[in-house]
């Protein structure tokens, strides 16, 4: 379809701390991000609910309100997408993580709508990015949030693939007729999640192939943790204690200090030291201290070591080593922190770090490019193929709550695995096949992604039934489960990623 400013295809990066939205500009053959009318390139992923009027604020205004009224603000919602039933109470109302994510998505999208006025703007297709390391239900919750926000979400895309798509398009423009094969490492360290994705990019004259070789990460590791470390360092250096305060006063003091901790973290990415000043953090008590970059980096050392261990594990999974890597793409605001950049440079090589990409905007821009491709597969003059791997092992629950793995983590897709089970009791007529993903030998520590109900089984003594279970994961990471017993078949599909 021809480029249309009022009905474009767009991409959204729904981040833990900041979110962004971009469109594909067909005439200029480039992704272009939209500026939020109140906050610029990105929108803070923060929701505030006024306890008196029930008014909802999203973004910087919400964040500012939360500084003086911390009980009624929600921050870091993306980290809570693991459990849609969790209740987050702000402003006297209860919300789920899906509800709050939908508000952030709606603010991003509706701000663009209002910039055009008169309800003229409507995206014909939108792609929303998610961490590669998200589990099935987290991806489904993201899709549900987009639906509630009334966004025409035609697909999700893993954030590292989106970022690498933006990089690949730059390669195509620079060397359109050249065949290129590169091993690319996407180091995606955002506000709340860490994704590490290693893939082979093969640029042929008519095709862009992204073949994922290995993945790693942690959906509970990011800039929010670094903020907390710096917050604790500031308290320690200022010799101020918040114990004994009322819950509300403690939260207000905490928000004041945390705001300055975040500002200091940003400053320390450029400077060797900074002053942290918090007037009246408690009545008559002020914070006025100097914090060095070295002190900050020492305070987050536990996370630096954890990230380093995840990087090292990736080499073992992929059977590759740093000399095999051609390019490193840094994604996410926290990748700007000097010690994180140093970690990458020291382990892989400074000359391999690609800097011609904006870490805060490339995911939204890559998602917009993918939306354009899905909308019109001829738009780039290249077929785009993504060959994925499973992030988490997939299996079923067995007796005693044990996790029986059928498909291992880091398995190339599509993949199919069939395994024989039997009945453990006499005359079993029905059973529930509980499907899980995770790495623990016990299902209680893994994530349930669905149940396949099997009924009308032939009555047999224990261990006489042959129960064949087949797991099949397609290239889009959708899981189907089939059970066969004596010629009868039951099956169901589960969204995996």
C-alpha positions in Angstrom: 0.0 0.0 0.0 1.2 3.5 -0.8 2.6 5.6 2.1 -0.1 7.3 4.0 0.6 9.8 6.8 -2.8 9.5 8.3 -3.1 5.7 8.0 0.5 4.4 8.5 2.0 1.3 9.9 3.6 1.8 13.3 5.8 0.1 15.8 5.7 0.4 19.6 8.3 -0.4 22.2 6.4 -0.9 25.4 9.2 -0.5 27.9 9.6 -0.9 31.6 10.6 2.7 32.3 10.2 4.4 28.9 8.1 3.6 25.8 8.3 4.8 22.2 6.3 4.8 19.0 7.5 5.1 15.4 6.1 4.9 11.9 7.5 3.6 8.6 8.0 6.5 6.2 7.7 4.7 2.8 8.6 7.7 0.6 11.8 8.4 2.5 12.4 4.6 3.0 13.2 5.0 6.7 11.6 4.5 10.1 10.7 7.7 11.9 9.8 8.0 15.6 6.9 10.2 16.8 7.6 12.8 19.5 5.2 12.7 22.4 3.7 16.2 22.8 4.6 16.4 26.5 7.8 14.4 26.9 9.7 14.3 23.6 11.2 11.1 22.1 9.9 8.7 24.7 7.1 8.4 27.2 7.7 7.4 30.8 5.9 4.1 31.5 4.2 5.5 34.6 0.5 5.6 35.5 -1.0 7.8 38.2 -4.6 7.7 39.5 -6.0 10.8 41.4 -7.7 9.5 44.6 -10.1 12.4 44.5 -11.2 12.5 40.9 -10.1 9.1 39.6 -8.4 11.0 36.8 -5.7 8.9 35.1 -2.4 10.4 34.1 0.3 8.7 32.1 4.0 9.6 31.5 6.0 12.5 32.9 3.0 14.1 34.6 2.2 10.8 36.3 5.8 10.5 37.4 5.8 14.0 38.9 2.6 13.4 40.7 4.1 10.3 42.2 6.9 12.2 43.8 4.4 13.9 46.2 1.8 11.1 46.2 3.7 7.8 45.8 0.8 5.6 47.0 -1.1 6.4 43.9 1.4 5.8 41.1 2.4 2.6 39.3 5.9 2.2 38.0 7.7 -0.8 36.4 4.4 -2.4 35.3 6.2 -4.5 32.6 7.9 -6.5 35.3 4.5 -7.5 36.6 3.2 -8.8 33.3 4.1 -12.3 34.6 0.9 -12.4 36.7 -2.3 -10.9 35.2 -4.2 -11.5 38.3 -2.0 -9.3 40.5 -3.9 -6.4 41.9 -2.2 -3.0 41.7 -4.2 -0.4 43.8 -3.7 3.2 43.0 -6.2 6.1 43.6 -8.6 3.9 45.4 -9.0 1.6 42.4 -7.7 -1.8 41.5 -5.9 -2.5 38.2 -4.2 -5.4 36.6 -0.8 -5.1 34.9 -2.6 -5.6 31.6 -4.9 -2.7 32.4 -2.0 -0.4 33.2 0.0 -1.5 30.2 -3.0 -0.7 28.1 -3.1 2.8 29.5 0.5 3.4 28.5 -0.1 2.0 25.0 -3.2 4.2 24.7 -1.4 7.3 25.8 1.4 6.7 23.2 -1.1 6.1 20.4 -3.7 8.7 21.3 -1.1 11.4 21.6 -0.2 10.8 17.9 -3.9 10.8 17.0 -4.4 14.2 18.7 -1.4 15.7 16.9 -3.3 15.2 13.6 -6.6 16.5 15.0 -10.2 15.7 14.1 -9.8 11.9 14.5 -8.1 11.7 11.1 -5.2 9.5 12.2 -5.6 5.7 12.4 -2.8 3.2 12.0 -3.8 0.4 9.7 -1.3 -2.0 11.3 0.8 -1.9 14.5 3.5 -4.2 15.8 4.4 -4.2 19.5 7.8 -5.3 20.7 8.4 -7.6 23.7 11.5 -9.0 25.4 12.8 -12.2 23.6 13.0 -13.8 27.0 9.3 -13.2 27.8 7.3 -16.4 28.4 4.1 -17.3 26.5 1.6 -15.8 28.9 3.6 -12.5 29.1 3.4 -12.2 25.4 -0.3 -12.9 25.4 -0.8 -10.3 28.2 1.1 -7.8 26.0 -1.2 -8.5 23.1 -4.3 -8.2 25.3 -3.1 -4.8 26.5 -2.9 -3.6 22.9 -6.4 -4.9 22.3 -7.8 -3.0 25.3 -6.0 0.1 24.1 -7.9 -0.2 20.8 -4.7 -0.7 18.8 -4.8 -2.8 15.7 -1.9 -5.1 16.7 -1.2 -7.4 13.9 1.8 -9.0 15.5 4.4 -9.0 18.2 8.1 -8.9 17.6 11.0 -9.7 20.0 12.8 -6.5 20.9 16.3 -7.7 19.8 15.0 -8.8 16.4 13.4 -5.3 16.0 16.6 -3.6 16.9 18.6 -5.8 14.5 16.1 -5.1 11.7 16.9 -1.4 12.0 20.6 -2.3 11.8 20.1 -4.7 8.8 18.2 -2.0 6.9 21.2 0.3 7.3 23.4 -2.4 5.8 21.0 -2.8 2.9 21.1 0.9 2.1 24.9 1.1 2.4 25.7 -2.1 0.4 22.5 -3.0 -1.5 24.0 -5.5 -3.9 26.5 -7.1 -1.6 26.0 -10.5 0.1 26.8 -10.2 3.8 26.9 -12.8 6.6 27.5 -11.6 10.1 27.1 -13.0 13.6 25.3 -10.2 15.6 25.0 -10.0 19.3 22.1 -7.8 20.6 22.8 -6.6 24.2 19.5 -5.2 25.3 19.6 -3.7 28.8 16.5 -1.7 29.6 14.9 -0.3 32.7 13.5 -3.7 33.8 14.7 -6.5 31.6 17.9 -7.9 30.1 17.9 -9.7 26.8 20.9 -11.2 25.1 20.3 -12.5 21.6 22.9 -13.9 19.3 21.9 -14.4 15.7 23.3 -14.8 12.2 22.3 -12.1 9.7 22.5 -13.2 6.1 21.9 -10.5 3.6 21.4 -11.8 0.1 20.2 -9.8 -2.9 16.6 -10.6 -2.3 16.5 -11.8 1.2 17.3 -10.9 4.8 17.6 -13.9 7.0 17.8 -13.6 10.8 18.7 -17.0 12.3 18.8 -16.9 16.1 21.7 -19.0 17.4 21.3 -18.6 21.2 19.4 -16.5 23.7 19.8 -15.6 27.4 18.6 -13.0 29.8 16.7 -12.1 32.9 13.3 -10.4 33.0 14.0 -9.1 36.5 17.3 -7.3 35.8 17.7 -3.7 34.6 18.0 0.0 35.3 15.4 -0.1 38.1 17.8 -2.4 40.1 20.6 0.0 39.5 18.4 2.9 40.7 17.7 0.9 43.9 21.5 0.3 44.5 22.2 4.0 44.1 19.3 4.9 46.4 20.8 2.7 49.1 24.2 4.2 48.5 22.8 7.7 48.9 21.1 6.8 52.1 24.3 5.2 53.5 26.5 8.2 52.6 24.0 10.7 54.0 23.6 8.8 57.2 19.8 9.3 57.1 17.5 6.6 58.3 13.8 6.3 57.2 12.9 3.8 59.9 10.2 4.8 62.3 8.3 6.9 59.7 4.7 6.3 58.8 4.3 4.3 55.6 3.2 7.4 53.6 6.1 9.6 54.9 8.6 6.8 54.1 7.2 6.5 50.6 7.4 10.3 50.0 11.0 10.4 51.3 11.9 7.4 49.2 10.5 9.0 46.0 12.4 12.2 46.6 15.7 10.3 47.0 15.0 7.9 44.1 14.3 10.7 41.7 17.7 12.2 42.5 19.3 8.8 42.3 18.0 8.4 38.7 19.2 11.8 37.8 22.6 11.0 39.3 22.8 7.7 37.4 22.2 9.5 34.1 24.8 12.2 34.9 27.4 9.6 35.9 27.2 8.1 32.4 28.9 11.3 31.2 30.8 12.6 34.3 33.1 11.0 36.9 31.2 12.4 39.8 28.0 14.4 40.7 26.4 16.0 43.6 23.1 14.6 45.0 21.0 17.2 46.7 17.6 16.5 48.3 16.3 19.3 50.5 13.9 18.4 53.3 14.0 14.7 52.7 12.8 14.7 56.3 11.7 17.7 58.3 14.9 19.7 58.9 17.1 17.1 57.3 18.8 17.5 53.9 20.9 15.3 51.6 23.9 17.1 50.0 26.6 14.6 49.1 29.0 13.8 46.3 28.8 10.4 44.5 31.5 9.2 42.1 31.0 6.9 39.1 33.3 4.4 40.8 31.0 4.3 43.9 28.0 3.8 41.7 29.6 1.0 39.7 30.7 -0.7 42.9 27.2 -0.5 44.2 25.8 -2.4 41.1 28.6 -4.9 40.9 26.4 -7.8 41.8 24.3 -7.1 38.7 27.4 -6.5 36.5 28.7 -9.9 37.5 25.3 -11.5 36.8 25.2 -10.0 33.3 28.7 -11.2 32.7 27.7 -14.7 33.7 24.8 -14.6 31.3 27.1 -13.5 28.5 29.6 -16.3 29.3 26.7 -18.9 29.3 25.7 -17.7 25.8 29.1 -18.9 24.4 28.5 -22.3 25.9 25.0 -22.5 24.5 26.0 -21.3 21.0 29.3 -23.1 20.7 30.7 -19.7 19.5 33.3 -17.4 21.1 33.9 -13.6 21.1 36.2 -13.8 18.0 33.2 -15.2 16.0 31.1 -12.1 16.6 31.1 -9.4 13.9 28.9 -6.8 15.5 27.4 -5.9 18.9 24.2 -3.7 19.0 23.6 -2.0 22.3 19.9 -1.5 23.0 18.1 0.0 26.0 18.8 3.1 28.1 20.9 1.2 30.6 23.3 0.0 27.9 24.6 3.6 28.0 26.1 3.0 31.5 29.9 3.1 31.1 30.6 -0.1 33.1 28.1 -2.0 30.9 29.7 -0.7 27.8 33.1 -1.6 29.2 31.9 -5.1 29.9 30.9 -5.6 26.3 34.0 -4.0 24.9 36.4 -6.0 27.2 34.7 -9.3 26.4 34.0 -8.9 22.7 36.0 -5.9 21.4 35.4 -2.2 21.3 35.7 -2.1 17.5 32.7 -4.4 17.2 30.3 -2.2 19.0 27.9 -0.6 16.5 27.1 3.0 17.5 25.1 4.3 14.6 21.8 3.4 16.2 19.8 5.0 19.0 19.4 2.5 21.9 16.2 4.2 23.1 14.4 4.4 19.8 15.7 1.5 17.6 13.2 -1.1 19.0 10.2 1.0 18.1 11.7 1.9 14.7 12.4 -1.8 14.0 8.9 -2.7 15.0 7.6 -0.1 12.6 9.7 -1.7 9.8 8.3 -5.1 10.6 4.8 -3.8 10.5 5.5 -2.3 7.1 6.8 -5.6 5.9 3.8 -7.5 7.2 1.6 -4.9 5.6 3.4 -5.2 2.2 6.0 -8.0 1.8 7.4 -6.2 -1.3 8.2 -2.9 0.5 11.9 -3.5 1.1 12.6 -5.5 -2.1 13.8 -8.3 0.3 12.0 -11.2 1.8 12.4 -11.2 5.6 12.8 -14.5 7.3 13.3 -15.0 11.1 14.4 -18.4 12.3 13.9 -18.6 16.0 14.8 -20.8 18.9 13.0 -21.7 22.1 14.0 -19.5 25.1 12.6 -21.9 27.7 12.2 -25.7 27.9 8.7 -27.0 27.3 7.2 -30.0 29.0 4.4 -31.5 31.1 3.6 -32.2 34.7 4.2 -35.8 35.9 3.4 -37.5 39.2 4.8 -35.8 42.2 4.8 -32.4 40.5 7.9 -33.3 38.4 8.6 -31.4 35.2 9.2 -33.7 32.2 10.9 -31.8 29.4 9.9 -32.6 25.9 11.5 -29.7 24.0 14.7 -28.2 25.4 15.6 -24.6 25.6 17.5 -23.1 22.7 16.0 -25.6 20.3 15.7 -24.4 16.7 12.2 -24.0 15.4 10.2 -25.5 13.9 10.7 -28.6 16.2 8.6 -31.6 17.1 9.1 -34.2 19.9 7.0 -37.3 20.7 7.2 -39.2 24.0 5.5 -42.2 25.5 3.8 -42.0 28.9 1.5 -44.4 30.8 -1.2 -44.3 33.5 -0.1 -44.5 37.2 -3.6 -45.7 38.5 -6.1 -48.4 37.6 -9.1 -47.6 35.3 -8.1 -44.0 34.5 -10.8 -42.5 32.3 -9.6 -38.9 32.1 -6.6 -36.8 32.7 -5.3 -33.3 32.5 -2.1 -32.7 30.5 -0.6 -29.6 32.2 1.8 -27.8 30.0 4.7 -25.8 31.5 7.8 -23.9 30.4 10.9 -23.3 32.5 14.1 -24.9 33.7 13.3 -26.3 37.1 12.8 -30.1 37.6 9.6 -29.3 39.5 6.5 -27.5 37.9 5.9 -25.4 41.0 9.0 -23.4 40.0 8.1 -23.2 36.3 5.3 -21.4 34.4 2.1 -23.1 33.4 0.9 -22.1 29.9 -2.1 -24.3 29.6 -4.0 -27.6 30.1 -5.1 -30.2 27.5 -8.1 -32.2 28.9 -8.2 -35.8 27.8 -11.4 -37.8 28.4 -13.1 -41.1 27.7 -10.0 -43.2 28.1 -10.3 -47.0 27.9 -10.2 -48.4 31.4 -6.9 -50.3 32.0 -4.8 -51.3 34.9 -1.9 -49.1 35.9 0.9 -48.8 33.4 -1.1 -50.6 30.7 -2.1 -47.5 28.7 0.2 -46.1 26.0 -0.2 -42.3 26.1 1.7 -40.7 23.3 2.3 -36.9 23.8 3.6 -34.8 20.9 4.9 -31.3 21.2 5.3 -29.2 18.1 6.7 -25.6 18.0 6.4 -23.7 14.7 8.6 -20.9 13.4 6.3 -18.3 15.0 6.9 -20.0 18.4 3.3 -21.3 18.7 3.1 -24.6 20.6 0.6 -27.3 19.7 0.2 -30.4 21.9 -1.4 -33.7 20.8 -2.3 -36.8 22.8 -2.9 -40.1 21.2 -4.3 -43.2 23.0 -5.5 -46.3 21.2 -6.1 -44.5 18.0 -8.0 -41.6 19.6 -6.5 -38.1 19.5 -6.9 -34.9 21.5 -5.1 -31.7 20.7 -4.8 -28.0 21.5 -2.7 -25.0 20.6 -0.9 -22.6 23.0 0.6 -19.2 22.1 4.2 -19.6 23.1 6.0 -16.3 22.1 
